[in-house]
Amino acid sequence: MLSPFSADEHIDLDARLEKAAEAVLAFGMQGVERAMNVVNVKEA
């Protein structure tokens, strides 16, 4: 069972959900290799 998000987790929840949605769309439209290249980039 998952616990509710902490206050710290709520701070960047919207950004994480956006990134997850991008990953799903990239996977469905461009395939797994392209999706990994788009999603798995290090941010500065």
N, CA, C and O atoms as CSV, one atom per row, in Angstrom:
chain,resi,resn,atom,element,x,y,z
A,1,MET,N,N,0.841,-1.169,0.000
A,1,MET,CA,C,0.000,0.000,0.000
A,1,MET,C,C,0.891,1.238,0.000
A,1,MET,O,O,1.903,1.284,0.699
A,2,LEU,N,N,0.516,2.213,-0.769
A,2,LEU,CA,C,1.283,3.453,-0.858
A,2,LEU,C,C,0.788,4.455,0.171
A,2,LEU,O,O,-0.400,4.512,0.488
A,3,SER,N,N,1.707,5.231,0.675
A,3,SER,CA,C,1.326,6.291,1.608
A,3,SER,C,C,1.085,7.584,0.836
A,3,SER,O,O,1.538,7.716,-0.301
A,4,PRO,N,N,0.389,8.524,1.427
A,4,PRO,CA,C,0.159,9.811,0.758
A,4,PRO,C,C,1.493,10.514,0.494
A,4,PRO,O,O,2.484,10.274,1.184
A,5,PHE,N,N,1.499,11.378,-0.511
A,5,PHE,CA,C,2.702,12.143,-0.826
A,5,PHE,C,C,3.038,13.084,0.332
A,5,PHE,O,O,2.154,13.668,0.958
A,6,SER,N,N,4.329,13.212,0.594
A,6,SER,CA,C,4.774,14.153,1.620
A,6,SER,C,C,4.733,15.573,1.058
A,6,SER,O,O,4.547,15.758,-0.145
A,7,ALA,N,N,4.903,16.558,1.906
A,7,ALA,CA,C,4.905,17.957,1.466
A,7,ALA,C,C,6.025,18.195,0.457
A,7,ALA,O,O,5.826,18.907,-0.527
A,8,ASP,N,N,7.190,17.614,0.686
A,8,ASP,CA,C,8.312,17.766,-0.246
A,8,ASP,C,C,8.003,17.133,-1.603
A,8,ASP,O,O,8.372,17.674,-2.645
A,9,GLU,N,N,7.330,15.996,-1.583
A,9,GLU,CA,C,6.985,15.325,-2.831
A,9,GLU,C,C,5.937,16.105,-3.616
A,9,GLU,O,O,5.931,16.072,-4.847
A,10,HIS,N,N,5.065,16.796,-2.925
A,10,HIS,CA,C,4.036,17.598,-3.594
A,10,HIS,C,C,4.637,18.757,-4.382
A,10,HIS,O,O,4.056,19.207,-5.369
A,11,ILE,N,N,5.791,19.234,-3.951
A,11,ILE,CA,C,6.406,20.396,-4.593
A,11,ILE,C,C,6.675,20.139,-6.067
A,11,ILE,O,O,6.391,20.996,-6.903
A,12,ASP,N,N,7.217,18.972,-6.399
A,12,ASP,CA,C,7.537,18.707,-7.798
A,12,ASP,C,C,6.644,17.639,-8.433
A,12,ASP,O,O,7.011,17.051,-9.450
A,13,LEU,N,N,5.497,17.391,-7.850
A,13,LEU,CA,C,4.585,16.378,-8.370
A,13,LEU,C,C,4.103,16.707,-9.779
A,13,LEU,O,O,4.072,15.820,-10.633
A,14,ASP,N,N,3.729,17.947,-10.042
A,14,ASP,CA,C,3.242,18.319,-11.371
A,14,ASP,C,C,4.302,18.069,-12.440
A,14,ASP,O,O,3.989,17.563,-13.517
A,15,ALA,N,N,5.547,18.419,-12.151
A,15,ALA,CA,C,6.633,18.210,-13.118
A,15,ALA,C,C,6.852,16.718,-13.371
A,15,ALA,O,O,7.091,16.304,-14.506
A,16,ARG,N,N,6.772,15.925,-12.325
A,16,ARG,CA,C,6.962,14.477,-12.483
A,16,ARG,C,C,5.829,13.845,-13.280
A,16,ARG,O,O,6.067,12.961,-14.103
A,17,LEU,N,N,4.609,14.288,-13.044
A,17,LEU,CA,C,3.472,13.764,-13.809
A,17,LEU,C,C,3.568,14.161,-15.275
A,17,LEU,O,O,3.240,13.372,-16.161
A,18,GLU,N,N,4.017,15.380,-15.527
A,18,GLU,CA,C,4.213,15.842,-16.906
A,18,GLU,C,C,5.260,14.978,-17.608
A,18,GLU,O,O,5.066,14.577,-18.756
A,19,LYS,N,N,6.354,14.696,-16.933
A,19,LYS,CA,C,7.428,13.872,-17.492
A,19,LYS,C,C,6.921,12.454,-17.766
A,19,LYS,O,O,7.264,11.861,-18.788
A,20,ALA,N,N,6.122,11.920,-16.878
A,20,ALA,CA,C,5.559,10.579,-17.066
A,20,ALA,C,C,4.630,10.545,-18.270
A,20,ALA,O,O,4.652,9.586,-19.041
A,21,ALA,N,N,3.818,11.577,-18.440
A,21,ALA,CA,C,2.921,11.647,-19.591
A,21,ALA,C,C,3.711,11.732,-20.892
A,21,ALA,O,O,3.342,11.099,-21.881
A,22,GLU,N,N,4.788,12.504,-20.900
A,22,GLU,CA,C,5.648,12.595,-22.081
A,22,GLU,C,C,6.244,11.233,-22.415
A,22,GLU,O,O,6.334,10.861,-23.585
A,23,ALA,N,N,6.648,10.497,-21.396
A,23,ALA,CA,C,7.239,9.178,-21.604
A,23,ALA,C,C,6.236,8.219,-22.234
A,23,ALA,O,O,6.576,7.482,-23.159
A,24,VAL,N,N,5.022,8.225,-21.744
A,24,VAL,CA,C,3.987,7.334,-22.277
A,24,VAL,C,C,3.694,7.679,-23.730
A,24,VAL,O,O,3.587,6.787,-24.572
A,25,LEU,N,N,3.563,8.963,-24.026
A,25,LEU,CA,C,3.298,9.377,-25.407
A,25,LEU,C,C,4.461,9.030,-26.331
A,25,LEU,O,O,4.244,8.540,-27.439
A,26,ALA,N,N,5.678,9.276,-25.892
A,26,ALA,CA,C,6.842,8.958,-26.715
A,26,ALA,C,C,6.925,7.459,-26.976
A,26,ALA,O,O,7.224,7.040,-28.094
A,27,PHE,N,N,6.667,6.661,-25.970
A,27,PHE,CA,C,6.691,5.213,-26.131
A,27,PHE,C,C,5.641,4.755,-27.139
A,27,PHE,O,O,5.924,3.946,-28.023
A,28,GLY,N,N,4.436,5.278,-26.996
A,28,GLY,CA,C,3.351,4.864,-27.876
A,28,GLY,C,C,3.507,5.342,-29.305
A,28,GLY,O,O,3.104,4.648,-30.238
A,29,MET,N,N,4.086,6.516,-29.487
A,29,MET,CA,C,4.160,7.103,-30.823
A,29,MET,C,C,5.505,6.870,-31.523
A,29,MET,O,O,5.572,6.855,-32.752
A,30,GLN,N,N,6.579,6.687,-30.735
A,30,GLN,CA,C,7.903,6.628,-31.344
A,30,GLN,C,C,8.684,5.363,-30.995
A,30,GLN,O,O,9.750,5.118,-31.558
A,31,GLY,N,N,8.172,4.575,-30.089
A,31,GLY,CA,C,8.865,3.348,-29.702
A,31,GLY,C,C,9.704,3.535,-28.454
A,31,GLY,O,O,9.951,4.652,-28.000
A,32,VAL,N,N,10.132,2.407,-27.917
A,32,VAL,CA,C,10.800,2.410,-26.623
A,32,VAL,C,C,12.174,3.083,-26.686
A,32,VAL,O,O,12.530,3.821,-25.767
A,33,GLU,N,N,12.949,2.849,-27.741
A,33,GLU,CA,C,14.287,3.432,-27.807
A,33,GLU,C,C,14.233,4.954,-27.851
A,33,GLU,O,O,14.979,5.619,-27.132
A,34,ARG,N,N,13.371,5.505,-28.676
A,34,ARG,CA,C,13.236,6.966,-28.762
A,34,ARG,C,C,12.700,7.524,-27.455
A,34,ARG,O,O,13.144,8.579,-27.002
A,35,ALA,N,N,11.758,6.831,-26.849
A,35,ALA,CA,C,11.186,7.299,-25.570
A,35,ALA,C,C,12.274,7.369,-24.499
A,35,ALA,O,O,12.319,8.326,-23.726
A,36,MET,N,N,13.144,6.371,-24.446
A,36,MET,CA,C,14.223,6.384,-23.458
A,36,MET,C,C,15.172,7.558,-23.708
A,36,MET,O,O,15.637,8.199,-22.765
A,37,ASN,N,N,15.453,7.832,-24.970
A,37,ASN,CA,C,16.349,8.948,-25.300
A,37,ASN,C,C,15.738,10.297,-24.943
A,37,ASN,O,O,16.455,11.221,-24.558
A,38,VAL,N,N,14.447,10.412,-25.065
A,38,VAL,CA,C,13.762,11.675,-24.752
A,38,VAL,C,C,13.615,11.857,-23.247
A,38,VAL,O,O,13.832,12.953,-22.729
A,39,VAL,N,N,13.254,10.807,-22.555
A,39,VAL,CA,C,12.912,10.907,-21.137
A,39,VAL,C,C,14.133,10.819,-20.230
A,39,VAL,O,O,14.192,11.514,-19.216
A,40,ASN,N,N,15.085,9.998,-20.564
A,40,ASN,CA,C,16.226,9.746,-19.675
A,40,ASN,C,C,17.397,10.676,-19.948
A,40,ASN,O,O,18.504,10.226,-20.241
A,41,VAL,N,N,17.147,11.959,-19.852
A,41,VAL,CA,C,18.223,12.938,-20.006
A,41,VAL,C,C,18.462,13.601,-18.661
A,41,VAL,O,O,17.525,13.852,-17.903
A,42,LYS,N,N,19.733,13.881,-18.372
A,42,LYS,CA,C,20.067,14.555,-17.117
A,42,LYS,C,C,19.784,16.034,-17.255
A,42,LYS,O,O,20.158,16.657,-18.249
A,43,GLU,N,N,19.130,16.590,-16.266
A,43,GLU,CA,C,18.838,18.012,-16.262
A,43,GLU,C,C,19.898,18.739,-15.464
A,43,GLU,O,O,20.351,18.268,-14.421
A,44,ALA,N,N,20.283,19.888,-15.970
A,44,ALA,CA,C,21.343,20.665,-15.304
A,44,ALA,C,C,20.827,21.393,-14.089
A,44,ALA,O,O,21.588,22.089,-13.417
